[in-house]
C-alpha cells in the first residue's frame, strides 16, 4: 500500500492540473469501489472548482467551491494518470507496471484545465467520497488521526507524550495512526534504524517518568522527518503499483538501509546482519547490533 511519501508524490503530480480547475464532466463507471460512491457523486462534482489539493495521512483531499471535500484513497492498487496534449502521464509508480486495462478505469475527471484525470484500481480497495469541510475533522475516517510527521507540531514532546505508558513495541506504536499519521511499515523500519533504536524496544522508553522526551525521542523524530523528506524528494519507493507524476520510477528503494535487506551486512559495518521479524502483522527489518 502506498505510504505517506508516495501519496504526497501523487498529490504534487495532480495539483498542477486540478487546483484552480473545474470539473467539466465526471464519469463514475461503476457504483462502488471499496465503498459505494455517495449519491449523485458525479453530479455533485460537475462544475465545482478545486480550490486546493491537500493530504491528510494517506488521504488526498480536494477542497471544492461547494464547501465539500473530495476525499480520495489509493487503497492497495489505485493509481492516477493524466492525459493532456494527446499523451498520458502516470502519477507515481511502483516496481510492477501500472495496470493498463481500461476495464479498471473506474473514475474519470474531465478538468477545465484541459487534462483528463483517470483513476485505475484493479483490486478496488481505493475509494472516493464527499464530506462537508465543516465536518471533516470529526468524520469517522479523520477523527483520531495523529499529527502529521512533517508538520510543525510534530516534535519530541508530542511523540513522547503519545508513547508514555505504552507497553507496546516502538514498531507497533509508530504504526498506529493515532500516534503519528501516515507513517507506514517501510518508513518506520528506516527511521528506527537511523535513530539506532530497536523495533522491539518498549515505546514508553522514549519518555521519562514525567512523560517528557529523552534523547531517544529527539533522535527518532529527527529520523522520521529526514527519511520522509528524502523519500518525497526521491519520488517515493518503487515497490508495487504507485506511479510518480510524470511516469518516472520512485528511487528511494535504492537507498533502503534495512528494509528488505534480510541477511545482508549492516551498512554501519558493525558486524551485524539485518534480521527480519514479524510485528503487528508486518515484516520488520533491523540490525540487532546497532539498534538497541
N, C-alpha and C positions, 0 to 999 in steps of 0.2 A: 504494500500500500504506500502511495506517495506520502512522504513526511513533510515537515514544515518547509524546508528549503525547496523541495520540488513544487509544492503548492504556491510558494512565493514566486518561483520562476514562471509558473503558469500565469499568475496574476500580472506580472510585469509584461508577459507576452500579449495578453488580452487587452491591457489598458490602452494602448495607442489606438485600437480600432473600436473600443467600446465606450471609453469615457468621453462624455460630451456628445455621443451619438444616440440616435433614436432608433427604436425597434420599428422598422418599416413593416416587417412581417415575421411571424414566429410559427414554425412548424413543430408540433409535438406529434411524432409519428406513431406513438403508442400511448396507452392510457397511464402507464406507470413505468418506473424504474425500480429501485428498491422499495419505494413507496409510491402510491398513486399521486399523480400531479394534482395540484389544487384545482378546484372547479373553475372553469373558464381560464385556465392558465395562459393559453396563447392570446386570448382576447384581452386579458388584464395587462399583458406586456406590450401589446401593439400601441404604437405612438408614444410610449413612455421614453423619456430620456435617461440615460445612465449618468447620474450626476457625480458618481465616484465609484471606484472599484477597489475594495479593500480585502483584507484577510483577517480572520479570527481563528486561531489554532489552524486546523486543516480545512476550514470552510472558506470559500470565496464569497464575498458579499458585494453585490451590485446595488447601490442606492439608486432608487428611481424617483423621477419627478412626481409620481403619485403619492410618495410617502412610504411606499412599501420597499422592502429589501428582497432582492432575488438571491436566495441562499443556494449555493451550488457545492456539491461534494463529489470528488472524483471516484470514491469507492476504491475497489481493487484494480480495475482495468480501464477506468474512464480517461479520455483524452480529448482535447480540443484541437481543431485545426482551422486555419484561417484561409479563405480563398479570396484573392483580390488580384486585379490586373491579369486575369487569365491563368494565374498559378495558385498553388496551395503551399502554405507554410504550416508545419506541425508545431504545436505549442508544448514543448517539453518532450523528452524521450528517455526510456529506459533501454536495457540491453536488447530485449526482443523487439522486433519491429512492431510498430503500432498497427492494429488491425485495419485493413483497408476495405473490408467488406461493407458495402453500403447498407446491408441489412442491419448493421449495428449502429448506423447513424440515426440516433433516436430524437435529437432535438437540433433544429437549425434556426439560427438567428440571422435575419437579413437586416443589416445595420445601415443607417443613413450615411455612414462613413464610406459606403461602397463595398464594405467587407461582408462576407458570409462566414459566420462562425458556427461550426458543426461539432456537436458533442457525440462522440462514438464510445460505446461501452458494451463490449461483448458479454461480460458477466452480469451487467445491470445491478451492480452493488452501489453505484453512484445514485445521487438523487438531486432534485431541484424542488424548491418550494418558495412561497411568497409569505413574508411575515411583515406586519407593520413595524416601521422603525421604532415607534414609541414603545413597542412591546418586545423588541428583540432581546434585550438583556435578560428578560425574565422568561423567555421561551425555554421549553424543556431541553432543547439542543444546546443552548448557550448558558443556561443557568448552572453555576457551579464550576465552569471552566476557569482554570487558574490563570495567573498572569502570563502575558506574552514574554518569552525568554529574551527577546530582543528589545523589549520595551524599557523605558527609563525606570519604571517602578520595580523591575525585577532586579534584586540585589541580594547580597549575602544575608542581610537581616530578614528579608522576606522568605528566602528559601529555608533558613534555619528555623524560623517560626513555624513553617509548614511541616517540617520534618521532626520537630521537637516531640519527644514522647512516642514516636512511631517505632514499632517493633518489627517492621518490615525491612527488607534489604534496601540499599540505596537504589539498586536497579528497579525494584518494584515501585519505590516512591517516585522516581523520576519518570516512570512510565505512566503514572497516574495523572490524568489530565486535570485533576483538581489541584494538584501541586504545581504543575507548570504546563502550559498549553502547547500542544503540538509537537512535543519532543518525543520522537519515535525511537524504535529499537536501535537503528544504526547509530544515531547521533548520541544516544545515551551511552552506548559502548565506547564510542570515540571520545566523548567528553570525560568519562570516568578514567580512561587511560591517560589522557592529558593531565588530569588532576592527580594522577597516581593513587587513585582510590579504588579499592576492591569493590566489585559489584555486589559482593556478599556482605559487605560491611553493613551494620545496622544503621538505618537512616538517622536515628536520633543522635549519632555520634558526631554530626556536623554542628551541633549546638551544645552550649554549656548548660550548667544546671539552672541558669536563669533564662534559658531559651535564646541566648544571644549567639551570634555566629562565631565559630572559631576559624582557624586558618584553613581547615578543610572546606568549609562553606565558601570562603573567599576564593580559594583555588578552583572550586567546582563551578561557581558562577562565571568566573573568568573563562574557564574552559568551554562551558556551554555556549557562551556568546561567540567565542573565537571559532569554534567548529561550525556553528550555524552560518556565521558570516562568510567563512571560507567556502562552505558548500554552496551558498547562494551565488557567490562570485563565479564558482566553477560550473554553475548551471544545474546543481543537484547531483545525485548519484544515479548512474545509469544501471538499473537492475532489471526492471520488468517492462512496464507499459507506459511510462511517462515520457513526454516529449518537451523539449525546450521551445522557446518562441519561434525560432527560425529553422527548426528541424535538426539542430546540432545535438550531438550526444552530450549529456552531462558528464563532467570529467572528475568529479570528486572521488569516485570509487578508486581512482588511481592513486589517491593519497591516503587510503584507509591505513591506519596504523595497527588496528587489531581486528576489525570486523572482517569475518570470513577468511581469517588467516590462521586457522587452527593448525597447530603443529609447526608453524614457522617461527623462526627466531625473533625475539623481541627486538624492535628497532633501537632500543636503548643499549643493546649489546651487554645486557646484564646476566647473560647465561640462561635466561628464562625462555620458554617456548609458549606460544599462545595456546590457551586452552579454550575449549567450548563446553559450556554447561547450559542447562535449560532453566530459565527463571520466568515466572508468570507466563508460561506457555510459549516463550520465545527463546531463540538462541542468544546466549551471551558469550562474548569473546573477551578475554582479558589475559594479562600476564601475571602469573602468581608470584613473581619475584618483586617487581617494582610497584605493583598495585596492592596496597595494604589497607 
